[in-house]
Amino acid sequence: MSRAPSGRADLLVVGAGPAGSLVAREAAAAGHDVVVLDAGPRFDDEDRTERMAAHLRPDEGSPWPRDPERDGYTTGGRPYPLAASRVKGVGGSTLAWHGMAPRLRERDFELRSRHGVAVDWPLSYADLRPWYARAERALGVAGAADGAEGPPREEPYPMPAFPPSASDRILAEGAEAVGLSTRTAPNARNSESYDGDAACVGYGTCRPVCPSGAKYTAERTVAAAEAAGARVVDRAPVRRLRVDGDRVTGARYTTPAGEHVQEAREVVLAAGGVETPRLLLLSATGDHPDGLANSSGAVGRYFHDHLFAGVGGRVDRETRQHHVGFHTTESHAVYDEADPVVGIKLEFLNDAGPTPVGVALSDGSWGDELADRVREAYGGHLAVGALVEQLPDPSNRVRLDPETVDDAGDPVPRVEWSLDSRTRRGIERANELQRRVLEAVDADPTWTVDAETTGPAAHQMGTTRMGADPAESVVDPDCRAHDLQNLWVAGSSVFPTGGAMNPTLTIAALALRLGSRLADRLSGERD
Amino acid sequence: MKLSRRDALAALAGVGSASLAGCSGDGSASLPVDSLVALAETLYPSAASGHREFVETYVDGRTRGRPAEREALAETVADLNGVAREWYDSRLPELSRADRDSLLHEVGVETAAPRRDGTLAERVRRVVDDLLYAFYTSPTGGELVGTSNPPGYPGGTASYHEGR
């Protein structure tokens, strides 16, 4: 395929993940000329099962290829595993994501007003609510409106929920014993055939690869955008944005064959919570010496993620782990509490303990001896996980590291990140609840992921935060850069705070909102 | 429990190999089926049966259209048979299950990492791992260790919420 630029496009989108592809689809469907550039390759559908097999074999690493020359990074403070936290390519990190698709809760938009911490969003849940409904249709979410404690919905989920698992029923007994309500986990995964894609067939390997296509990936949206006329170019990393005054005129990008400039009337950055701020910082000019859109100094700052907390144990009961690769029950029971102030979403795992094939290929033995070991290692596991909120802190940041350069000679991103006491307190509270749930069903805890051993959930947020005040934020409530007339950002980097919910549905809702407004703007109906 | 052609096809689906019709090979190096079946009888738990159909179907599908893979497999098995003849005066199919087990230990397969171009132990480990992968991602292999829907097998979305 040609990777040469098109003529001046109506819209240039940088990044073909869920945010970029949804914006592109909206604009292309309205008849505008749209070009999408993605740094990574387009992955063949036919290889999906082989990728799953690679995942199931121990020591084979990620099934999604990485390019350390292109994607180098450094870290400061607590090590951040960036390479393992994203996929570069058409579809972006939805290729590897778990597919959990909850909405943020009302409280998440009002942390300053309710609790005097962090900031409020410049939007409310009510503002985003209709876009959430559209996002659930766009991603294909299976769920049930069974949570007593909201947030309010305007319509049913597009697909019926996956029923609670065998282990959910055991853990629900424990949750009830300690006074925790439970609810169905919304899944961006087909519980029935949806929009031409098949229902889930239970490969059990959703994260990091779904061979059946039942889990949403942004490849679906890319296909829809292309069908509507968008041009999606892979292996085309954008190196710099070009600026004239307060307008972005286009982007310089490289391909395996050379270097090009794509010009456009409007430009959307949708390259994720690390590469989006990096590109803004790399694109500094004499007029914008600290990077584009950075008069506030907030570009790259306020980096935050969700932290995983978990406790697992074993019971002398059949728990049916690894039959599927997704959660079916969660609890928001303590999410809105003030102490600790950070949000906590509890999740009942359906993939606790090792897989049979994982044990079989790492044990070394064979025959009856191996089968006995696999049987013993596999059965009876239960685990309760959690996502714990991290409040934004300006000292947690993505910056350029001039000491290390990528394959194009550009400074790599440096992720400087640490945990604060509120987050630690949230992890401790989650662990306490998880232990109590397990003990209530006579499961002796055998492992704990606590504040010392925790890791990020691969949800990079906050680095181009949204706000009404140009002195304290990078983009305005429409997701347009305060400093530039035609530069927009889609993705979780605009989140002022991230709650404790998996971010992709909110990314999608904001992207649909932005795409719709850009389509109108390009049509001359706005401005 | 009897391994079936369905088990083999399920395992093949889990490694991304083309589905089969007829399974008569593609004209490249012939498969050492007898030796591979003998190996599987040692690798799989004694409660399993039906090895021949399972192994023949799986290995043929796994190497179909991949002549270099088929050749490497045949060479590894031939080399292992060479050692078996040297140490036990018989090829794998003629050895007892206990002797095959001893042979694998003596070659060093238990502690070897799988490598296509490695030592004999490493090359045999690769064959062993592939046969174990097939077994433990098949429905019958899963059942023998406590799951009707092992990861890698598309066993549907009913079993995870059944039972108690």
Interface residues (C-beta under 8 A of the other chain):
Chain A: E46 D47 R48 T49 E50 R51 M52 A53 L56 R57 D59 F162 P163 P164 S165 A166 D168 R169 S191 A199 C200 V201 G202 Y203 G204 T205 P211 S212 R317 E318 R320 H322 H323 V324 G325 T328 N350 T355 P356 V357 A360 L361 G364 S365 W366 G367 D368 L370 A371 V374 R375 Y378 G379
Chain B: A13 G14 V15 G16 T42 L43 Y44 P45 S46 A47 D101 L104 E110 T111 A113 V128 D129 L132 Y133 F135 Y136 T137 G141 G142 L144 V145 G146 T147 S148 N149 P150 P151 G152 Y153 P154 G155 G156 T157 S159 Y160 H161 E162 G163 R164
